[in-house]
């Protein structure tokens, strides 16, 4: 009987440990919260204006190479990029980062920032 109890306790500890491990791995594997913003729209009070996701063509974000506002007649291309882990209010996002790897590191739980960027 005592041996059965010991096995139960051991299996409970193992299962509990596996749950913690699963939570850690899923936290590292998930993408941080992101918003597509116009980098040229920064307002000191509100932050960056949130725009439609279709304006952020890159899924990894973090780079504005080849982007920029260009006036050609009436059309205007915005400098849109993904903005991670921001505070969102009234169509604006602020206090975030344009670096996906930095946003993942902010998430804690020992996640490595080596992915994406």
N, CA, C and O atoms as a GROMACS GRO file, in nm:
protein
  468
    1UNK      N    1   0.082  -0.120   0.000
    1UNK     CA    2   0.000   0.000   0.000
    1UNK      C    3   0.086   0.126   0.000
    1UNK      O    4   0.060   0.221  -0.074
    2UNK      N    5   0.189   0.126   0.084
    2UNK     CA    6   0.277   0.243   0.091
    2UNK      C    7   0.347   0.266  -0.042
    2UNK      O    8   0.370   0.380  -0.084
    3UNK      N    9   0.382   0.155  -0.110
    3UNK     CA   10   0.450   0.166  -0.239
    3UNK      C   11   0.357   0.229  -0.343
    3UNK      O   12   0.403   0.307  -0.427
    4UNK      N   13   0.228   0.197  -0.340
    4UNK     CA   14   0.130   0.254  -0.432
    4UNK      C   15   0.118   0.404  -0.412
    4UNK      O   16   0.110   0.480  -0.508
    5UNK      N   17   0.116   0.446  -0.287
    5UNK     CA   18   0.108   0.590  -0.257
    5UNK      C   19   0.229   0.664  -0.312
    5UNK      O   20   0.216   0.773  -0.367
    6UNK      N   21   0.345   0.606  -0.297
    6UNK     CA   22   0.467   0.667  -0.345
    6UNK      C   23   0.460   0.686  -0.497
    6UNK      O   24   0.500   0.790  -0.550
    7UNK      N   25   0.412   0.586  -0.565
    7UNK     CA   26   0.399   0.596  -0.710
    7UNK      C   27   0.301   0.706  -0.749
    7UNK      O   28   0.327   0.783  -0.841
    8UNK      N   29   0.191   0.714  -0.679
    8UNK     CA   30   0.094   0.819  -0.708
    8UNK      C   31   0.156   0.957  -0.688
    8UNK      O   32   0.138   1.045  -0.772
    9UNK      N   33   0.226   0.975  -0.581
    9UNK     CA   34   0.288   1.105  -0.555
    9UNK      C   35   0.392   1.137  -0.661
    9UNK      O   36   0.399   1.250  -0.710
   10UNK      N   37   0.472   1.039  -0.698
   10UNK     CA   38   0.574   1.060  -0.800
   10UNK      C   39   0.511   1.099  -0.934
   10UNK      O   40   0.558   1.190  -1.001
   11UNK      N   41   0.406   1.028  -0.970
   11UNK     CA   42   0.342   1.058  -1.098
   11UNK      C   43   0.276   1.196  -1.094
   11UNK      O   44   0.271   1.266  -1.196
   12UNK      N   45   0.226   1.236  -0.978
   12UNK     CA   46   0.166   1.370  -0.965
   12UNK      C   47   0.272   1.477  -0.984
   12UNK      O   48   0.247   1.577  -1.051
   13UNK      N   49   0.388   1.456  -0.927
   13UNK     CA   50   0.499   1.552  -0.942
   13UNK      C   51   0.543   1.559  -1.088
   13UNK      O   52   0.565   1.668  -1.140
   14UNK      N   53   0.556   1.444  -1.152
   14UNK     CA   54   0.597   1.440  -1.292
   14UNK      C   55   0.494   1.511  -1.380
   14UNK      O   56   0.531   1.591  -1.466
   15UNK      N   57   0.367   1.481  -1.359
   15UNK     CA   58   0.263   1.545  -1.439
   15UNK      C   59   0.258   1.695  -1.414
   15UNK      O   60   0.239   1.773  -1.508
   16UNK      N   61   0.276   1.736  -1.290
   16UNK     CA   62   0.279   1.880  -1.259
   16UNK      C   63   0.397   1.949  -1.326
   16UNK      O   64   0.384   2.059  -1.380
   17UNK      N   65   0.511   1.882  -1.324
   17UNK     CA   66   0.630   1.937  -1.389
   17UNK      C   67   0.612   1.947  -1.539
   17UNK      O   68   0.658   2.043  -1.602
   18UNK      N   69   0.546   1.849  -1.597
   18UNK     CA   70   0.521   1.853  -1.741
   18UNK      C   71   0.426   1.967  -1.777
   18UNK      O   72   0.439   2.028  -1.884
   19UNK      N   73   0.332   1.995  -1.690
   19UNK     CA   74   0.241   2.108  -1.714
   19UNK      C   75   0.315   2.240  -1.716
   19UNK      O   76   0.288   2.325  -1.801
   20UNK      N   77   0.408   2.258  -1.623
   20UNK     CA   78   0.488   2.381  -1.618
   20UNK      C   79   0.574   2.391  -1.744
   20UNK      O   80   0.586   2.498  -1.804
   21UNK      N   81   0.633   2.280  -1.785
   21UNK     CA   82   0.715   2.277  -1.906
   21UNK      C   83   0.632   2.310  -2.030
   21UNK      O   84   0.676   2.386  -2.116
   22UNK      N   85   0.513   2.254  -2.038
   22UNK     CA   86   0.424   2.283  -2.152
   22UNK      C   87   0.387   2.431  -2.156
   22UNK      O   88   0.382   2.491  -2.263
   23UNK      N   89   0.361   2.490  -2.042
   23UNK     CA   90   0.327   2.632  -2.036
   23UNK      C   91   0.445   2.717  -2.082
   23UNK      O   92   0.427   2.815  -2.154
   24UNK      N   93   0.565   2.679  -2.041
   24UNK     CA   94   0.684   2.754  -2.081
   24UNK      C   95   0.706   2.746  -2.231
   24UNK      O   96   0.737   2.846  -2.295
   25UNK      N   97   0.691   2.627  -2.288
   25UNK     CA   98   0.712   2.610  -2.431
   25UNK      C   99   0.606   2.682  -2.513
   25UNK      O  100   0.638   2.741  -2.617
   26UNK      N  101   0.483   2.679  -2.469
   26UNK     CA  102   0.378   2.746  -2.545
   26UNK      C  103   0.392   2.897  -2.535
   26UNK      O  104   0.356   2.968  -2.628
   27UNK      N  105   0.443   2.948  -2.425
   27UNK     CA  106   0.465   3.092  -2.410
   27UNK      C  107   0.573   3.139  -2.506
   27UNK      O  108   0.563   3.248  -2.562
   28UNK      N  109   0.677   3.058  -2.525
   28UNK     CA  110   0.785   3.096  -2.616
   28UNK      C  111   0.742   3.082  -2.762
   28UNK      O  112   0.790   3.155  -2.848
   29UNK      N  113   0.654   2.988  -2.790
   29UNK     CA  114   0.615   2.962  -2.927
   29UNK      C  115   0.509   3.056  -2.980
   29UNK      O  116   0.491   3.067  -3.101
   30UNK      N  117   0.440   3.125  -2.893
   30UNK     CA  118   0.331   3.210  -2.938
   30UNK      C  119   0.384   3.346  -2.981
   30UNK      O  120   0.484   3.395  -2.929
   31UNK      N  121   0.315   3.406  -3.076
   31UNK     CA  122   0.354   3.538  -3.123
   31UNK      C  123   0.306   3.644  -3.025
   31UNK      O  124   0.200   3.631  -2.965
   32UNK      N  125   0.386   3.750  -3.008
   32UNK     CA  126   0.342   3.859  -2.922
   32UNK      C  127   0.228   3.936  -2.988
   32UNK      O  128   0.210   3.930  -3.110
   33UNK      N  129   0.152   4.008  -2.908
   33UNK     CA  130   0.042   4.091  -2.960
   33UNK      C  131   0.100   4.196  -3.053
   33UNK      O  132   0.201   4.260  -3.020
   34UNK      N  133   0.039   4.216  -3.169
   34UNK     CA  134   0.092   4.314  -3.264
   34UNK      C  135  -0.020   4.393  -3.329
   34UNK      O  136  -0.133   4.345  -3.342
   35UNK      N  137   0.014   4.514  -3.369
   35UNK     CA  138  -0.078   4.603  -3.441
   35UNK      C  139  -0.003   4.660  -3.560
   35UNK      O  140   0.117   4.689  -3.551
   36UNK      N  141  -0.071   4.677  -3.670
   36UNK     CA  142  -0.012   4.742  -3.787
   36UNK      C  143  -0.031   4.893  -3.770
   36UNK      O  144  -0.143   4.941  -3.757
   37UNK      N  145   0.080   4.967  -3.769
   37UNK     CA  146   0.073   5.111  -3.748
   37UNK      C  147   0.147   5.185  -3.859
   37UNK      O  148   0.233   5.130  -3.927
   38UNK      N  149   0.111   5.312  -3.876
   38UNK     CA  150   0.180   5.400  -3.969
   38UNK      C  151   0.293   5.467  -3.891
   38UNK      O  152   0.267   5.547  -3.800
   39UNK      N  153   0.417   5.434  -3.925
   39UNK     CA  154   0.534   5.485  -3.851
   39UNK      C  155   0.546   5.637  -3.860
   39UNK      O  156   0.607   5.699  -3.772
   40UNK      N  157   0.491   5.697  -3.963
   40UNK     CA  158   0.500   5.843  -3.980
   40UNK      C  159   0.390   5.918  -3.909
   40UNK      O  160   0.385   6.041  -3.916
   41UNK      N  161   0.301   5.848  -3.839
   41UNK     CA  162   0.184   5.913  -3.779
   41UNK      C  163   0.199   5.938  -3.630
   41UNK      O  164   0.100   5.966  -3.562
   42UNK      N  165   0.320   5.930  -3.576
   42UNK     CA  166   0.335   5.938  -3.430
   42UNK      C  167   0.287   6.072  -3.375
   42UNK      O  168   0.322   6.180  -3.424
   43UNK      N  169   0.206   6.062  -3.271
   43UNK     CA  170   0.153   6.177  -3.199
   43UNK      C  171   0.200   6.164  -3.054
   43UNK      O  172   0.184   6.057  -2.994
   44UNK      N  173   0.259   6.269  -2.997
   44UNK     CA  174   0.315   6.260  -2.862
   44UNK      C  175   0.212   6.225  -2.755
   44UNK      O  176   0.248   6.171  -2.651
   45UNK      N  177   0.088   6.256  -2.779
   45UNK     CA  178  -0.016   6.227  -2.680
   45UNK      C  179  -0.074   6.087  -2.701
   45UNK      O  180  -0.094   6.014  -2.604
   46UNK      N  181  -0.100   6.050  -2.826
   46UNK     CA  182  -0.169   5.924  -2.855
   46UNK      C  183  -0.079   5.808  -2.895
   46UNK      O  184  -0.111   5.693  -2.864
   47UNK      N  185   0.030   5.833  -2.962
   47UNK     CA  186   0.117   5.727  -3.013
   47UNK      C  187   0.101   5.713  -3.164
   47UNK      O  188   0.074   5.811  -3.233
   48UNK      N  189   0.116   5.590  -3.214
   48UNK     CA  190   0.107   5.563  -3.357
   48UNK      C  191  -0.036   5.529  -3.396
   48UNK      O  192  -0.106   5.460  -3.322
   49UNK      N  193  -0.080   5.578  -3.512
   49UNK     CA  194  -0.214   5.548  -3.562
   49UNK      C  195  -0.217   5.405  -3.614
   49UNK      O  196  -0.132   5.364  -3.694
   50UNK      N  197  -0.315   5.328  -3.569
   50UNK     CA  198  -0.332   5.190  -3.615
   50UNK      C  199  -0.400   5.191  -3.751
   50UNK      O  200  -0.500   5.260  -3.772
   51UNK      N  201  -0.344   5.114  -3.844
   51UNK     CA  202  -0.399   5.104  -3.980
   51UNK      C  203  -0.434   4.958  -4.008
   51UNK      O  204  -0.406   4.870  -3.926
   52UNK      N  205  -0.495   4.933  -4.121
   52UNK     CA  206  -0.537   4.798  -4.158
   52UNK      C  207  -0.416   4.704  -4.170
   52UNK      O  208  -0.310   4.745  -4.218
   53UNK      N  209  -0.432   4.580  -4.127
   53UNK     CA  210  -0.325   4.480  -4.131
   53UNK      C  211  -0.269   4.460  -4.271
   53UNK      O  212  -0.152   4.425  -4.287
   54UNK      N  213  -0.351   4.480  -4.373
   54UNK     CA  214  -0.305   4.458  -4.511
   54UNK      C  215  -0.190   4.553  -4.548
   54UNK      O  216  -0.117   4.526  -4.643
   55UNK      N  217  -0.175   4.663  -4.474
   55UNK     CA  218  -0.066   4.756  -4.500
   55UNK      C  219   0.069   4.706  -4.452
   55UNK      O  220   0.173   4.754  -4.496
   56UNK      N  221   0.069   4.610  -4.362
   56UNK     CA  222   0.192   4.548  -4.311
   56UNK      C  223   0.211   4.416  -4.385
   56UNK      O  224   0.155   4.314  -4.345
   57UNK      N  225   0.288   4.418  -4.490
   57UNK     CA  226   0.300   4.302  -4.576
   57UNK      C  227   0.389   4.195  -4.516
   57UNK      O  228   0.368   4.077  -4.542
   58UNK      N  229   0.488   4.232  -4.437
   58UNK     CA  230   0.580   4.135  -4.380
   58UNK      C  231   0.523   4.079  -4.251
   58UNK      O  232   0.476   4.154  -4.166
   59UNK      N  233   0.527   3.946  -4.236
   59UNK     CA  234   0.475   3.885  -4.114
   59UNK      C  235   0.573   3.897  -3.999
   59UNK      O  236   0.533   3.891  -3.883
   60UNK      N  237   0.703   3.915  -4.029
   60UNK     CA  238   0.801   3.924  -3.921
   60UNK      C  239   0.822   4.068  -3.875
   60UNK      O  240   0.857   4.090  -3.759
   61UNK      N  241   0.800   4.164  -3.962
   61UNK     CA  242   0.811   4.305  -3.924
   61UNK      C  243   0.953   4.343  -3.889
   61UNK      O  244   1.048   4.270  -3.916
   62UNK      N  245   0.967   4.462  -3.827
   62UNK     CA  246   1.095   4.507  -3.777
   62UNK      C  247   1.182   4.578  -3.879
   62UNK      O  248   1.290   4.624  -3.843
   63UNK      N  249   1.140   4.589  -4.004
   63UNK     CA  250   1.222   4.653  -4.104
   63UNK      C  251   1.138   4.744  -4.192
   63UNK      O  252   1.027   4.708  -4.232
   64UNK      N  253   1.190   4.862  -4.220
   64UNK     CA  254   1.117   4.953  -4.306
   64UNK      C  255   1.192   4.976  -4.437
   64UNK      O  256   1.169   5.076  -4.505
   65UNK      N  257   1.282   4.885  -4.472
   65UNK     CA  258   1.358   4.897  -4.595
   65UNK      C  259   1.263   4.893  -4.715
   65UNK      O  260   1.178   4.804  -4.724
   66UNK      N  261   1.278   4.987  -4.803
   66UNK     CA  262   1.195   4.991  -4.921
   66UNK      C  263   1.058   5.051  -4.897
   66UNK      O  264   0.975   5.054  -4.988
   67UNK      N  265   1.033   5.100  -4.779
   67UNK     CA  266   0.904   5.160  -4.748
   67UNK      C  267   0.924   5.311  -4.734
   67UNK      O  268   1.037   5.359  -4.724
   68UNK      N  269   0.816   5.383  -4.734
   68UNK     CA  270   0.824   5.527  -4.713
   68UNK      C  271   0.709   5.596  -4.781
   68UNK      O  272   0.643   5.540  -4.868
   69UNK      N  273   0.686   5.719  -4.741
   69UNK     CA  274   0.578   5.796  -4.803
   69UNK      C  275   0.629   5.854  -4.935
   69UNK      O  276   0.731   5.923  -4.940
   70UNK      N  277   0.555   5.826  -5.040
   70UNK     CA  278   0.590   5.879  -5.172
   70UNK      C  279   0.464   5.936  -5.234
   70UNK      O  280   0.364   5.866  -5.248
   71UNK      N  281   0.470   6.060  -5.270
   71UNK     CA  282   0.356   6.122  -5.336
   71UNK      C  283   0.374   6.111  -5.486
   71UNK      O  284   0.470   6.164  -5.543
   72UNK      N  285   0.283   6.044  -5.547
   72UNK     CA  286   0.281   6.034  -5.693
   72UNK      C  287   0.138   6.067  -5.734
   72UNK      O  288   0.051   5.980  -5.733
   73UNK      N  289   0.115   6.191  -5.770
   73UNK     CA  290  -0.021   6.233  -5.800
   73UNK      C  291  -0.102   6.239  -5.673
   73UNK      O  292  -0.068   6.315  -5.582
   74UNK      N  293  -0.210   6.160  -5.665
   74UNK     CA  294  -0.298   6.160  -5.548
   74UNK      C  295  -0.275   6.039  -5.458
   74UNK      O  296  -0.329   6.034  -5.347
   75UNK      N  297  -0.196   5.941  -5.505
   75UNK     CA  298  -0.175   5.823  -5.423
   75UNK      C  299  -0.058   5.846  -5.329
   75UNK      O  300   0.038   5.916  -5.361
   76UNK      N  301  -0.068   5.786  -5.212
   76UNK     CA  302   0.034   5.802  -5.111
   76UNK      C  303   0.055   5.667  -5.043
   76UNK      O  304  -0.040   5.605  -4.995
   77UNK      N  305   0.179   5.623  -5.038
   77UNK     CA  306   0.210   5.496  -4.974
   77UNK      C  307   0.258   5.523  -4.831
   77UNK      O  308   0.347   5.605  -4.810
   78UNK      N  309   0.199   5.456  -4.733
   78UNK     CA  310   0.238   5.481  -4.595
   78UNK      C  311   0.352   5.391  -4.551
   78UNK      O  312   0.377   5.286  -4.610
   79UNK      N  313   0.421   5.435  -4.448
   79UNK     CA  314   0.531   5.359  -4.389
   79UNK      C  315   0.472   5.274  -4.276
   79UNK      O  316   0.485   5.308  -4.159
   80UNK      N  317   0.408   5.163  -4.313
   80UNK     CA  318   0.340   5.078  -4.215
   80UNK      C  319   0.432   4.966  -4.170
   80UNK      O  320   0.511   4.914  -4.249
   81UNK      N  321   0.422   4.930  -4.042
   81UNK     CA  322   0.503   4.822  -3.988
   81UNK      C  323   0.432   4.764  -3.865
   81UNK      O  324   0.346   4.828  -3.806
   82UNK      N  325   0.471   4.641  -3.828
   82UNK     CA  326   0.412   4.578  -3.710
   82UNK      C  327   0.470   4.640  -3.584
   82UNK      O  328   0.591   4.661  -3.575
   83UNK      N  329   0.383   4.671  -3.488
   83UNK     CA  330   0.420   4.731  -3.360
   83UNK      C  331   0.374   4.635  -3.251
   83UNK      O  332   0.254   4.610  -3.237
   84UNK      N  333   0.467   4.582  -3.174
   84UNK     CA  334   0.440   4.473  -3.082
   84UNK      C  335   0.420   4.520  -2.937
   84UNK      O  336   0.481   4.617  -2.893
   85UNK      N  337   0.334   4.448  -2.865
   85UNK     CA  338   0.310   4.466  -2.720
   85UNK      C  339   0.285   4.610  -2.681
   85UNK      O  340   0.342   4.660  -2.584
   86UNK      N  341   0.200   4.675  -2.755
   86UNK     CA  342   0.170   4.816  -2.729
   86UNK      C  343   0.043   4.831  -2.646
   86UNK      O  344  -0.041   4.741  -2.642
   87UNK      N  345   0.031   4.945  -2.582
   87UNK     CA  346  -0.095   4.981  -2.517
   87UNK      C  347  -0.182   5.045  -2.624
   87UNK      O  348  -0.138   5.138  -2.692
   88UNK      N  349  -0.304   4.997  -2.640
   88UNK     CA  350  -0.393   5.042  -2.746
   88UNK      C  351  -0.509   5.120  -2.687
   88UNK      O  352  -0.573   5.077  -2.590
   89UNK      N  353  -0.537   5.237  -2.748
   89UNK     CA  354  -0.648   5.320  -2.702
   89UNK      C  355  -0.694   5.411  -2.815
   89UNK      O  356  -0.614   5.484  -2.873
   90UNK      N  357  -0.822   5.406  -2.846
   90UNK     CA  358  -0.882   5.496  -2.944
   90UNK      C  359  -0.818   5.495  -3.082
   90UNK      O  360  -0.804   5.600  -3.144
   91UNK      N  361  -0.779   5.379  -3.130
   91UNK     CA  362  -0.721   5.369  -3.264
   91UNK      C  363  -0.573   5.403  -3.270
   91UNK      O  364  -0.517   5.417  -3.378
   92UNK      N  365  -0.510   5.416  -3.153
   92UNK     CA  366  -0.366   5.445  -3.147
   92UNK      C  367  -0.296   5.343  -3.059
   92UNK      O  368  -0.357   5.284  -2.969
   93UNK      N  369  -0.168   5.321  -3.086
   93UNK     CA  370  -0.087   5.228  -3.008
   93UNK      C  371   0.040   5.299  -2.962
   93UNK      O  372   0.101   5.374  -3.039
   94UNK      N  373   0.078   5.276  -2.837
   94UNK     CA  374   0.198   5.342  -2.783
   94UNK      C  375   0.267   5.250  -2.683
   94UNK      O  376   0.210   5.152  -2.637
   95UNK      N  377   0.390   5.282  -2.650
   95UNK     CA  378   0.472   5.210  -2.551
   95UNK      C  379   0.503   5.067  -2.592
   95UNK      O  380   0.516   4.980  -2.507
   96UNK      N  381   0.514   5.043  -2.721
   96UNK     CA  382   0.548   4.910  -2.771
   96UNK      C  383   0.686   4.910  -2.833
   96UNK      O  384   0.770   4.993  -2.800
   97UNK      N  385   0.708   4.815  -2.922
   97UNK     CA  386   0.836   4.803  -2.991
   97UNK      C  387   0.813   4.754  -3.134
   97UNK      O  388   0.718   4.681  -3.161
   98UNK      N  389   0.901   4.795  -3.225
   98UNK     CA  390   0.893   4.747  -3.363
   98UNK      C  391   0.974   4.618  -3.379
   98UNK      O  392   0.974   4.558  -3.487
   99UNK      N  393   1.043   4.576  -3.276
   99UNK     CA  394   1.125   4.456  -3.280
   99UNK      C  395   1.048   4.336  -3.224
   99UNK      O  396   1.013   4.335  -3.106
  100UNK      N  397   1.022   4.237  -3.308
  100UNK     CA  398   0.950   4.118  -3.263
  100UNK      C  399   1.030   4.042  -3.158
  100UNK      O  400   0.973   3.997  -3.058
  101UNK      N  401   1.161   4.029  -3.178
  101UNK     CA  402   1.242   3.953  -3.083
  101UNK      C  403   1.245   4.023  -2.946
  101UNK      O  404   1.248   3.956  -2.843
  102UNK      N  405   1.244   4.155  -2.945
  102UNK     CA  406   1.240   4.228  -2.818
  102UNK      C  407   1.105   4.205  -2.748
  102UNK      O  408   1.099   4.192  -2.626
  103UNK      N  409   0.999   4.200  -2.826
  103UNK     CA  410   0.866   4.176  -2.769
  103UNK      C  411   0.857   4.036  -2.709
  103UNK      O  412   0.795   4.017  -2.605
  104UNK      N  413   0.918   3.938  -2.774
  104UNK     CA  414   0.919   3.802  -2.722
  104UNK      C  415   0.998   3.797  -2.592
  104UNK      O  416   0.957   3.729  -2.498
  105UNK      N  417   1.111   3.867  -2.586
  105UNK     CA  418   1.192   3.871  -2.464
  105UNK      C  419   1.115   3.937  -2.349
  105UNK      O  420   1.130   3.896  -2.234
  106UNK      N  421   1.034   4.037  -2.380
  106UNK     CA  422   0.953   4.102  -2.278
  106UNK      C  423   0.855   4.005  -2.215
  106UNK      O  424   0.817   4.020  -2.099
  107UNK      N  425   0.813   3.904  -2.293
  107UNK     CA  426   0.715   3.807  -2.246
  107UNK      C  427   0.762   3.724  -2.129
  107UNK      O  428   0.682   3.660  -2.061
  108UNK      N  429   0.893   3.725  -2.104
  108UNK     CA  430   0.947   3.654  -1.990
  108UNK      C  431   0.951   3.504  -2.010
  108UNK      O  432   0.948   3.457  -2.124
  109UNK      N  433   0.958   3.429  -1.902
  109UNK     CA  434   0.961   3.283  -1.900
  109UNK      C  435   1.079   3.226  -1.976
  109UNK      O  436   1.073   3.112  -2.021
  110UNK      N  437   1.188   3.304  -1.991
  110UNK     CA  438   1.310   3.253  -2.051
  110UNK      C  439   1.306   3.233  -2.200
  110UNK      O  440   1.385   3.154  -2.252
  111UNK      N  441   1.219   3.302  -2.270
  111UNK     CA  442   1.212   3.287  -2.414
  111UNK      C  443   1.335   3.350  -2.478
  111UNK      O  444   1.380   3.456  -2.435
  112UNK      N  445   1.387   3.288  -2.579
  112UNK     CA  446   1.502   3.341  -2.650
  112UNK      C  447   1.457   3.436  -2.758
  112UNK      O  448   1.354   3.413  -2.822
  113UNK      N  449   1.531   3.541  -2.780
  113UNK     CA  450   1.495   3.639  -2.882
  113UNK      C  451   1.561   3.612  -3.014
  113UNK      O  452   1.572   3.704  -3.095
  114UNK      N  453   1.605   3.490  -3.042
  114UNK     CA  454   1.679   3.459  -3.163
  114UNK      C  455   1.590   3.446  -3.287
  114UNK      O  456   1.641   3.445  -3.398
  115UNK      N  457   1.462   3.435  -3.271
  115UNK     CA  458   1.373   3.414  -3.386
  115UNK      C  459   1.324   3.542  -3.445
  115UNK      O  460   1.301   3.640  -3.374
  116UNK      N  461   1.306   3.544  -3.578
  116UNK     CA  462   1.245   3.657  -3.649
  116UNK      C  463   1.316   3.788  -3.632
  116UNK      O  464   1.407   3.798  -3.550
  117UNK      N  465   1.277   3.889  -3.710
  117UNK     CA  466   1.336   4.019  -3.688
  117UNK      C  467   1.376   4.089  -3.805
  117UNK      O  468   1.428   4.201  -3.795
   0.00000   0.00000   0.00000
